[in-house]
């Protein structure tokens, strides 16, 4: 079977303040929701069966995923071929943030891949009724077709999971209620009651992923919320659905679905790196790029040792979490 390699990126916060001597540390969208702090990015490629890191590199945290992927792609493929063998049958799995015409042009003829598409860009597929879906794999229903995407013929698999839909609906409701609480808390902090929605609250609403779901006004000297049913309904249309695509035109649908889902192994690695009781990558307490790179190297080596120990215990018949 082909060697499946999962690629993804994350970031780690620091307490570096201006003036800074680091070119790596920048503010960005924080995975830890600490957007006011400077972060350092880390990309990794791990083998899928055991989550053992094969490649890692730190980078400027404010770099766009697709441009970063394009920058490291040649080195990534060359290194993977050296590690796995020049004639090895590699499958690279990555998420939708890395999609670009340039990247897929670079991948053509060099490695097989499985990725994801942005569902909102394929409304015709999202509008399909469940009755026209062609089959079921485990708990998910699926619809399969072929399409020209970024100049390539690809197999596209649209999946629907009822459990995923319910989870996303719960997250949406929880997110809206959290935004309301934050706005009310901000409102209560004002010494003088505003007569209209303040710029600070508008900024709070704008920064929230759920801000467009709520219309704000002032009523009886309090913030008044009206939920935008049309926006909420539009979001719910995509709930439970995922679009997977690949250049493996003859691959089984179940293989494509499972292989893409199992890329979560790299997310598990990131959680271990951030675990305060295990490796504790962040906060990074170094201030220069050379020290940050050395620290990142030590953390990833620790991750490798953890994964190898887990592999060895499994081989010995002692499965452990």
WODA-V731807 format. One record per residue. N is the residue number from 1. RES is the residue in one small letter. NEAR is the number of other ideal C-beta (glycine too) atoms within 12 Angstrom. D_FIRST is the distance of its C-alpha to the first C-alpha in Angstrom with 1 decimal. Layout:
n->(N/N)
res->(RES/RES)
near->(NEAR/NEAR)
d_first->(D_FIRST/D_FIRST)
This chain:
n->(1/2/3/4/5/6/7/8/9/10/11/12/13/14/15/16/17/18/19/20/21/22/23/24/25/26/27/28/29/30/31/32/33/34/35/36/37/38/39/40/41/42/43/44/45/46/47/48/49/50/51/52/53/54/55/56/57/58/59/60/61/62/63/64/65/66/67/68/69/70/71/72/73/74/75/76/77/78/79/80/81/82/83/84/85/86/87/88/89/90/91/92/93/94/95/96/97/98/99/100/101/102/103/104/105/106/107/108/109/110/111/112/113/114/115/116/117/118/119/120/121/122/123/124/125/126/127/128/129/130/131/132/133/134/135/136/137/138/139/140/141/142/143/144/145/146/147/148/149/150/151/152/153/154/155/156/157/158/159/160/161/162/163/164/165/166/167/168/169/170/171/172/173/174/175/176/177/178/179/180/181/182/183/184/185/186/187/188/189/190/191/192/193/194/195/196/197/198/199/200/201/202/203/204/205/206/207/208/209/210/211/212/213/214/215/216/217/218/219/220/221/222/223/224/225/226/227/228/229/230/231/232/233/234/235/236/237/238/239/240/241/242/243/244/245/246/247/248/249/250/251/252/253/254/255/256/257/258/259/260/261/262/263/264/265/266/267/268/269/270/271/272/273/274/275/276/277/278/279/280/281/282/283/284/285/286/287/288/289/290/291/292/293/294/295/296/297/298/299/300/301/302/303/304/305/306/307/308/309/310/311/312/313/314/315/316/317/318/319/320/321)
res->(x/x/x/x/x/x/x/x/x/x/x/x/x/x/x/x/x/x/x/x/x/x/x/x/x/x/x/x/x/x/x/x/x/x/x/x/x/x/x/x/x/x/x/x/x/x/x/x/x/x/x/x/x/x/x/x/x/x/x/x/x/x/x/x/x/x/x/x/x/x/x/x/x/x/x/x/x/x/x/x/x/x/x/x/x/x/x/x/x/x/x/x/x/x/x/x/x/x/x/x/x/x/x/x/x/x/x/x/x/x/x/x/x/x/x/x/x/x/x/x/x/x/x/x/x/x/x/x/x/x/x/x/x/x/x/x/x/x/x/x/x/x/x/x/x/x/x/x/x/x/x/x/x/x/x/x/x/x/x/x/x/x/x/x/x/x/x/x/x/x/x/x/x/x/x/x/x/x/x/x/x/x/x/x/x/x/x/x/x/x/x/x/x/x/x/x/x/x/x/x/x/x/x/x/x/x/x/x/x/x/x/x/x/x/x/x/x/x/x/x/x/x/x/x/x/x/x/x/x/x/x/x/x/x/x/x/x/x/x/x/x/x/x/x/x/x/x/x/x/x/x/x/x/x/x/x/x/x/x/x/x/x/x/x/x/x/x/x/x/x/x/x/x/x/x/x/x/x/x/x/x/x/x/x/x/x/x/x/x/x/x/x/x/x/x/x/x/x/x/x/x/x/x/x/x/x/x/x/x/x/x/x/x/x/x/x/x/x/x/x/x)
near->(14/26/28/40/40/42/45/39/41/38/41/39/31/37/21/30/14/12/9/21/17/28/21/34/38/27/23/31/25/25/26/25/16/21/19/16/27/35/38/46/40/43/38/40/41/40/34/34/20/28/35/33/40/34/32/35/29/38/33/27/38/23/29/21/30/26/20/31/36/23/24/31/32/18/19/35/30/18/23/35/23/16/21/25/12/15/10/21/19/35/34/45/41/41/31/28/24/39/29/25/16/19/34/32/15/26/35/20/12/21/37/31/44/43/44/34/34/22/29/17/19/27/17/16/32/27/17/25/12/22/9/17/24/18/20/19/27/15/17/30/30/34/34/33/25/19/25/13/29/23/15/25/19/33/34/35/43/40/41/35/25/18/17/21/25/16/15/25/22/16/19/28/21/16/24/31/20/22/30/30/20/26/37/21/16/24/29/16/16/22/7/9/16/23/13/17/27/21/13/19/32/20/15/27/30/18/19/26/20/29/26/22/29/35/23/31/20/20/15/9/15/20/33/19/27/17/24/19/14/14/20/24/15/19/29/22/22/28/26/26/35/34/39/42/42/40/29/32/21/14/29/19/32/20/26/39/36/26/36/39/29/25/37/20/32/38/23/29/41/34/24/33/39/28/18/13/8/19/28/20/39/35/25/37/18/30/24/20/24/16/22/37/24/16/31/35/21/21/35/34/19/24/37/28/19/28/33/19/21/25/20/17/16/17/13/11/8/12/11/14/10)
d_first->(0.0/3.8/6.6/8.9/12.5/15.5/18.8/22.2/25.8/28.7/32.2/34.6/38.4/41.1/44.9/45.6/48.7/50.5/51.3/47.9/46.8/43.1/41.5/38.3/40.0/40.8/41.4/38.7/37.2/36.7/33.8/36.4/39.1/41.3/41.8/45.1/43.5/41.8/38.1/35.5/32.0/28.8/25.4/22.3/18.6/16.6/13.2/12.3/11.8/15.3/17.0/17.9/19.6/18.6/21.2/24.4/27.6/30.9/32.5/35.5/35.1/36.8/34.3/32.7/28.9/28.2/30.5/29.1/25.5/27.0/28.8/25.9/23.1/23.7/23.8/20.7/18.5/20.3/19.9/16.2/15.7/18.1/16.5/12.8/14.0/15.4/12.9/9.8/7.8/9.3/10.0/13.5/15.0/18.8/21.9/24.6/26.9/25.1/25.6/27.8/28.3/28.3/24.9/23.1/25.0/23.8/20.1/20.4/18.7/17.3/14.3/12.8/14.2/15.1/18.7/21.8/25.1/28.6/29.7/33.3/32.7/31.5/34.5/34.2/30.8/32.3/35.3/33.4/34.6/32.3/33.5/31.7/28.3/26.1/24.2/23.3/20.2/21.2/24.4/23.9/25.2/23.7/24.9/22.6/23.9/23.5/25.7/26.8/26.3/27.7/27.8/24.3/23.1/20.8/19.6/21.5/21.1/24.2/24.0/27.0/27.2/30.7/30.2/29.1/32.2/34.5/33.3/33.9/37.3/38.2/37.2/39.3/42.3/42.0/41.8/44.8/46.9/46.0/47.1/50.4/51.0/50.5/52.9/55.5/55.2/55.8/58.7/60.3/60.2/62.6/66.3/67.6/66.1/64.8/66.2/62.9/59.3/59.1/57.0/55.3/54.2/53.1/50.9/49.4/48.7/47.3/44.8/43.5/40.5/42.7/45.8/45.7/45.8/49.2/52.6/55.1/58.9/61.8/63.7/66.4/65.6/62.0/58.7/58.0/54.5/53.7/50.0/48.9/47.7/46.5/44.2/42.9/42.3/40.4/38.1/37.6/36.4/33.2/32.7/29.7/28.0/25.1/23.8/20.2/19.4/16.7/16.5/13.4/16.1/14.3/11.9/13.0/15.7/14.6/11.2/13.3/15.9/14.0/12.0/15.4/17.3/15.4/16.6/19.6/18.4/20.0/23.1/23.3/23.3/26.1/28.0/27.8/29.1/32.0/32.8/36.4/36.1/33.1/32.5/34.7/33.8/36.6/39.4/39.0/42.3/42.3/44.2/43.1/39.8/39.5/39.8/37.5/34.7/35.4/35.4/32.1/30.5/31.9/30.6/27.0/27.2/28.5/25.5/23.2/25.4/25.3/21.5/21.3/24.1/22.4/19.2/21.6/23.6/20.7/19.8/23.5/23.6/25.4/23.5/25.5/25.7)
